[in-house]
Structures are given as C-alpha cells and as structure tokens.
Amino acid sequence: MSSSYLDKSGREARAHTLRAVNSLKHVLRQVGGSPRNQYQKQKSERLQFYRQNPKQAVYYRRWQQTLNNPLASFELELPWITYSAIDWLKRRVNKRSRVFEWGSGGSTLFLISRVDQITSVEHDPNWFKLVRSALTKKHASNCDYRLVVAQASSKSMPNWKAIPEAYLSVDPSYKNMNFFDYCSQIDEYQEQSFDLVIIDGRARGSCVYHAINKLKKGGWLLLDNSDREEYASAIKLLDGWQRKDFYGPTPGHPNFALTSVFKRPKD
C-alpha cells in the first residue's frame, strides 16, 4: 500500500472524527447553550470530580495532551475507552488471553502484543485500511481482522425486534441499514471461546446479545459508553454479572465517558 494512499486514508479518518466533533457542538447548542458555556459547565464538573476522586488526577495531564488530536487513541495505540478502564485492561489480559472485539483501532494495536489471539471486526472501509496497514507493519500474525459493512434492511425481519437495538445504529448515516452480519461474526465460534469481549463499535446492544454465550465463565465483557440509553436493554441481559464502572477522561475526546466491564458468573 503506497504512502500517499495511507496519507489520504489518514486524512479521511481525521475528517470523519472532526465531523463527529462538529456534530457534538451542534448537539451542545441544542441542549445546553453555546459550546463555550457548556465547556465552562463541564470544567466546573470536572474539577469537582477530581476533588472527589483524587486518584483520577493521574490521568488529567495525559488527557489534556491529547485533546487537539482526534486520532490520539490510534496514534498512541490506546483503546478509545476511559483511562482508568485502560489500566484495568492492562492488568486483565495476558499472553494466554483470547479476545474478540467489535470496533478496531488503538485497542487492536494495544492488544496484539499483550494477548494470544484477537479477532477484530470493523465496519468502516477507510478506517479498516488504515488499521490493517498498521497491523501489517507490526507483522501481527495473531490478529484475525475483518471488514463487515452494514447491509440494506428490508421489512422481513420481525424477529429482530426482540434483540437489543435490533441490529441498528443510531447514527443517521446508517438509516435503513442493519448490522446483522457484523454483530453475528462471533457466532462461528464455540461457546466459551473468549476470555474478553470488547464492544465499542456499531449496534452495541445487539453485539452484547451475541457475545454472552461466547465468553468463558469468569470472562469479561467490556462495553464502552455504557451510560447511553440505547444500551439499557442489553445491559439487562447481564443481570447477575459482576459489574465495574470506569468514569473519566478518554484519549483525544473532550468529554468524560463511562466504560463498564461485566464478569460472567462461574456458576
């Protein structure tokens, strides 16, 4: 793959992220006044957060250094989850771990040197090319990397209504599209195949549904942005699982977020 193409792919990925940031600013204007006023409110809330959680202050400088770079997570080879969740992940995985993830990028690059095997599923062709190039440069033979794009939906899918999110994305770019093929990639594996499943891509509620039986007993499911309303029905499927929440800053993102992990019961 030529360097000029990679440069183009990198620019496209950066532009996609910047469009998301601009969309966020538009939402902030609608729900909380101007971005400047919203920023002042968030700044006050964050100061209060650090006073109440002094151990989190260790992440503040690292987070601030990434804020002008929407691709910081990828370039630093870090998962795009909260810093405290990243530290949890460092302690959790080892060279015997088998991992499945929906949503690739910095997390994929972070994990390939730390685990035995990882299967990573991506929905965006441009992002897939960028990550695949990075994996190739690292000679990552332990990564099964897959591109699975959204499909056009039809009216012949009534049974999907019982599935959390019904294989749909809230992103308007995917209106009248479904992620059934994407979410069901894990189905080809036997039950209890994975020590860890990471869900940080599209139609996350549906991914939770497919992941449950593929986790080993005592294994962990990581769900990013777990405070989003659209994931509530999927989280109910994990009733009885041990839960840990990690709230705080995320590499390259201006807002604090919530990453949660759920441990499958051993009995």
C-alpha positions as CSV (number, residue, x, y, z in Angstrom):
1,M,0.0,0.0,0.0
2,S,1.5,3.3,-1.0
3,S,2.4,6.1,1.5
4,S,0.3,8.5,-0.5
5,Y,-2.8,6.3,-0.1
6,L,-2.1,6.0,3.7
7,D,-1.8,9.7,3.9
8,K,-5.2,10.0,2.1
9,S,-6.8,7.4,4.4
10,G,-5.4,9.1,7.5
11,R,-6.9,12.4,6.3
12,E,-10.2,10.8,5.7
13,A,-10.3,9.2,9.1
14,R,-9.3,12.5,10.8
15,A,-12.0,14.3,8.8
16,H,-14.6,11.8,9.9
17,T,-13.6,12.3,13.5
18,L,-13.7,16.1,13.1
19,R,-17.2,15.9,11.6
20,A,-18.3,14.0,14.7
21,V,-16.8,16.7,16.9
22,N,-18.7,19.4,14.9
23,S,-21.9,17.4,15.3
24,L,-21.3,17.3,19.0
25,K,-21.0,21.0,19.1
26,H,-24.4,21.3,17.3
27,V,-25.9,19.0,19.9
28,L,-24.5,21.1,22.7
29,R,-26.0,24.2,21.3
30,Q,-29.4,22.5,21.3
31,V,-29.3,21.0,24.8
32,G,-27.0,23.3,26.8
33,G,-26.4,26.6,25.2
34,S,-23.2,27.5,23.3
35,P,-20.2,25.2,23.3
36,R,-18.3,27.9,25.3
37,N,-20.9,27.9,28.1
38,Q,-21.1,24.1,28.0
39,Y,-17.3,23.9,28.3
40,Q,-17.4,26.2,31.4
41,K,-20.0,23.9,33.0
42,Q,-18.0,20.8,32.2
43,K,-14.8,22.4,33.5
44,S,-16.6,23.0,36.9
45,E,-18.0,19.5,37.0
46,R,-14.5,18.0,36.2
47,L,-12.8,20.0,39.0
48,Q,-15.4,18.7,41.4
49,F,-14.9,15.2,40.0
50,Y,-11.1,15.3,40.6
51,R,-11.7,16.7,44.2
52,Q,-13.9,13.7,44.9
53,N,-11.7,11.2,43.1
54,P,-8.1,12.3,43.6
55,K,-6.6,9.1,42.2
56,Q,-8.1,10.0,38.8
57,A,-5.9,13.1,38.7
58,V,-3.0,11.0,37.4
59,Y,-4.8,10.8,34.0
60,Y,-5.5,14.6,33.7
61,R,-2.2,15.6,32.1
62,R,-2.2,12.7,29.7
63,W,-5.7,13.5,28.6
64,Q,-5.0,17.3,28.2
65,Q,-2.1,16.5,25.9
66,T,-4.4,14.5,23.5
67,L,-7.3,17.0,23.2
68,N,-6.0,18.7,20.0
69,N,-5.6,15.3,18.2
70,P,-8.8,13.4,17.4
71,L,-6.7,10.4,16.3
72,A,-4.7,10.3,19.6
73,S,-6.0,6.9,20.6
74,F,-4.9,5.3,17.3
75,E,-1.5,7.1,17.2
76,L,-0.8,6.3,20.8
77,E,-2.0,2.7,20.4
78,L,-4.5,3.0,23.2
79,P,-8.1,1.8,23.4
80,W,-10.6,4.6,22.9
81,I,-12.1,4.0,26.4
82,T,-11.5,5.8,29.7
83,Y,-8.0,5.9,31.1
84,S,-9.0,4.0,34.2
85,A,-10.5,1.3,32.1
86,I,-7.3,1.1,30.0
87,D,-5.3,0.5,33.3
88,W,-7.8,-2.2,34.2
89,L,-7.3,-3.8,30.8
90,K,-3.5,-3.8,31.2
91,R,-3.9,-5.9,34.4
92,R,-6.6,-8.2,33.0
93,V,-5.1,-9.6,29.8
94,N,-2.0,-11.8,29.3
95,K,-0.3,-13.9,26.7
96,R,-3.0,-16.7,27.2
97,S,-5.9,-14.4,26.6
98,R,-8.3,-14.8,23.7
99,V,-10.1,-11.7,22.7
100,F,-12.9,-10.7,20.4
101,E,-13.7,-7.0,19.7
102,W,-16.2,-5.0,17.7
103,G,-14.7,-1.7,16.8
104,S,-11.0,-1.6,15.9
105,G,-8.2,0.9,16.1
106,G,-5.9,1.8,19.0
107,S,-7.4,-1.0,21.0
108,T,-6.3,-3.5,18.4
109,L,-2.8,-2.2,18.3
110,F,-2.7,-2.2,22.1
111,L,-3.8,-5.8,22.4
112,I,-1.8,-7.6,19.7
113,S,1.4,-7.6,21.8
114,R,-0.4,-8.5,25.0
115,V,-2.7,-11.4,24.1
116,D,-2.6,-14.8,22.5
117,Q,-5.2,-14.2,19.8
118,I,-7.6,-11.4,18.9
119,T,-10.5,-11.3,16.4
120,S,-11.4,-7.7,15.5
121,V,-14.4,-6.6,13.4
122,E,-14.6,-3.2,11.7
123,H,-17.5,-1.7,9.8
124,D,-15.8,1.4,8.1
125,P,-13.7,0.6,5.0
126,N,-11.4,3.6,5.2
127,W,-10.7,3.0,8.9
128,F,-10.1,-0.7,8.2
129,K,-7.4,0.1,5.6
130,L,-5.6,2.4,8.0
131,V,-5.6,-0.1,10.8
132,R,-4.8,-3.0,8.6
133,S,-1.7,-1.1,7.3
134,A,-0.6,-0.6,10.9
135,L,-1.1,-4.3,11.7
136,T,0.9,-5.3,8.6
137,K,3.8,-3.1,9.7
138,K,3.8,-4.8,13.1
139,H,3.6,-8.3,11.5
140,A,0.6,-9.1,13.7
141,S,0.0,-12.7,12.9
142,N,-2.2,-13.2,16.0
143,C,-5.0,-10.9,14.7
144,D,-7.9,-12.0,12.6
145,Y,-9.0,-8.7,11.2
146,R,-12.4,-8.4,9.4
147,L,-14.2,-5.8,7.5
148,V,-18.0,-6.3,7.7
149,V,-20.1,-3.4,6.4
150,A,-23.7,-2.6,7.1
151,Q,-26.4,-4.1,4.8
152,A,-29.6,-2.7,3.4
153,S,-32.6,-3.5,5.6
154,S,-35.9,-5.0,4.5
155,K,-39.3,-5.5,6.1
156,S,-38.8,-9.2,6.5
157,M,-37.0,-9.0,9.9
158,P,-39.8,-9.1,12.5
159,N,-37.8,-11.4,14.9
160,W,-35.1,-8.8,15.3
161,K,-37.4,-6.7,17.5
162,A,-36.6,-9.0,20.4
163,I,-32.9,-8.2,20.0
164,P,-31.4,-5.2,21.8
165,E,-31.1,-2.4,19.2
166,A,-32.4,-4.8,16.5
167,Y,-29.0,-4.6,14.7
168,L,-29.5,-0.9,14.1
169,S,-27.3,2.1,14.6
170,V,-28.5,5.5,16.0
171,D,-26.1,7.2,13.6
172,P,-28.3,8.7,10.8
173,S,-25.6,7.8,8.3
174,Y,-26.8,4.2,8.6
175,K,-30.5,4.9,8.2
176,N,-32.3,1.9,6.6
177,M,-29.1,-0.2,7.1
178,N,-28.6,-3.1,9.6
179,F,-25.5,-4.7,11.2
180,F,-26.7,-8.3,11.5
181,D,-23.7,-9.7,9.6
182,Y,-21.4,-7.5,11.7
183,C,-22.9,-8.5,15.1
184,S,-23.1,-12.2,14.2
185,Q,-19.4,-12.6,13.3
186,I,-18.8,-14.2,16.8
187,D,-21.4,-16.9,16.1
188,E,-18.9,-19.1,14.3
189,Y,-17.0,-19.7,17.5
190,Q,-17.9,-22.3,20.0
191,E,-19.4,-21.3,23.4
192,Q,-17.0,-20.1,26.0
193,S,-14.3,-19.3,23.4
194,F,-13.1,-15.9,24.7
195,D,-11.6,-14.5,27.9
196,L,-12.6,-11.0,26.9
197,V,-15.1,-9.4,24.5
198,I,-14.8,-5.7,23.8
199,I,-17.9,-3.9,22.4
200,D,-17.0,-0.4,21.1
201,G,-18.4,-0.4,17.6
202,R,-21.9,-0.3,16.0
203,A,-25.2,-1.8,17.2
204,R,-23.6,-2.5,20.6
205,G,-26.7,-3.8,22.2
206,S,-27.0,-6.5,19.5
207,C,-23.4,-7.3,20.0
208,V,-24.0,-7.9,23.7
209,Y,-26.7,-10.4,22.8
210,H,-24.4,-12.4,20.5
211,A,-21.4,-12.2,22.9
212,I,-22.9,-13.6,26.1
213,N,-22.5,-17.4,25.4
214,K,-19.1,-16.9,23.7
215,L,-17.5,-15.7,26.9
216,K,-15.8,-18.2,29.2
217,K,-17.3,-18.5,32.6
218,G,-15.4,-15.9,34.6
219,G,-14.6,-14.0,31.5
220,W,-15.2,-10.3,31.0
221,L,-17.4,-8.2,28.6
222,L,-16.3,-4.6,28.2
223,L,-19.0,-2.1,27.0
224,D,-17.9,1.4,26.2
225,N,-20.3,4.4,26.7
226,S,-22.4,2.1,28.8
227,D,-24.4,5.1,30.1
228,R,-26.1,5.6,26.8
229,E,-29.9,5.0,27.0
230,E,-30.0,2.8,23.9
231,Y,-27.8,0.2,25.6
232,A,-30.1,-0.2,28.7
233,S,-32.0,-3.2,27.4
234,A,-28.8,-5.0,26.5
235,I,-27.3,-4.4,30.0
236,K,-30.4,-6.0,31.5
237,L,-29.3,-9.3,29.8
238,L,-26.2,-9.1,32.1
239,D,-28.2,-9.2,35.3
240,G,-26.4,-11.2,37.9
241,W,-23.0,-10.4,36.4
242,Q,-20.4,-8.6,38.4
243,R,-20.1,-5.0,37.2
244,K,-17.3,-2.4,37.4
245,D,-17.7,1.1,36.1
246,F,-14.8,3.4,35.0
247,Y,-15.8,7.0,34.6
248,G,-13.4,9.8,33.4
249,P,-11.4,11.1,30.5
250,T,-10.8,9.3,27.2
251,P,-7.8,9.8,24.9
252,G,-8.5,12.6,22.4
253,H,-12.1,13.2,23.4
254,P,-13.3,16.4,25.0
255,N,-16.0,14.8,27.2
256,F,-15.8,12.4,30.1
257,A,-17.3,9.0,29.4
258,L,-18.3,5.7,31.2
259,T,-16.8,2.4,30.3
260,S,-18.2,-0.7,32.1
261,V,-17.0,-4.3,32.4
262,F,-19.1,-7.2,33.3
263,K,-17.9,-10.6,34.6
264,R,-19.7,-13.7,33.6
265,P,-20.7,-15.8,36.6
266,K,-18.7,-19.0,37.0
267,D,-21.8,-21.0,38.1
